Amino acid sequence: MCEMAKKLKMARGTLCDIEKGRQIVSPQLAVKIAKICKFPNVIAVQLAVQDQLRKANLKYKVKIAA
């Protein structure tokens, strides 16, 4: 976890909060994480937005296209 936090230029505690679901990832941060993990950006952004909606108790499904 420490190495990933360094790559993302964030505190370990912040990364821990994200992993535990205490903090939501922004679409911008999702893209940054996706690049580091070699994961498709569009899926990362879709999941980030979907998580924001879920946290707001909004029952919407998100589909994002590049």
LODRENTI-352543 format. One line per 4 residues: number of its first residue (from 1); their letters; for each residue x, y, z of C-alpha. Coordinates in steps of 0.05 Angstrom, whole numbers, plus 5000, padded with zeros to 4 digits. Layout:
<recs>
NUM	a	X Y Z; ...
</recs>
This chain:
<recs>
1	mcem	5000 5000 5000; 5057 5048 5016; 5086 5042 4945; 5018 5055 4913
5	akkl	5007 5116 4957; 5074 5143 4935; 5058 5131 4861; 4992 5167 4871
9	kmar	5026 5222 4911; 4977 5216 4969; 4981 5199 5042; 4976 5126 5062
13	gtlc	4917 5144 5106; 4879 5172 5047; 4892 5109 5006; 4870 5067 5066
17	diek	4805 5108 5071; 4792 5095 4997; 4804 5020 5005; 4758 5017 5066
21	grqi	4703 5056 5030; 4708 5116 5076; 4728 5162 5019; 4702 5162 4947
25	vspq	4748 5165 4887; 4738 5223 4840; 4737 5209 4765; 4804 5245 4759
29	lavk	4836 5201 4812; 4804 5139 4780; 4840 5155 4715; 4906 5164 4753
33	iaki	4897 5097 4788; 4877 5063 4723; 4940 5087 4688; 4984 5061 4744
37	ckfp	4948 4994 4746; 4943 4989 4670; 4867 4986 4675; 4820 5017 4623
41	nvia	4806 5090 4640; 4733 5087 4618; 4717 5030 4665; 4753 5065 4723
45	vqla	4713 5129 4712; 4648 5090 4705; 4660 5055 4771; 4679 5120 4806
49	vqdq	4616 5155 4783; 4573 5094 4800; 4603 5093 4870; 4586 5167 4879
53	lrka	4514 5154 4859; 4510 5093 4906; 4537 5134 4963; 4483 5187 4950
57	nlky	4429 5132 4950; 4411 5145 4878; 4390 5083 4840; 4420 5099 4772
61	kvki	4465 5057 4728; 4522 5092 4693; 4552 5074 4625; 4609 5118 4601
65	aa	4638 5116 4531; 4703 5147 4509
</recs>
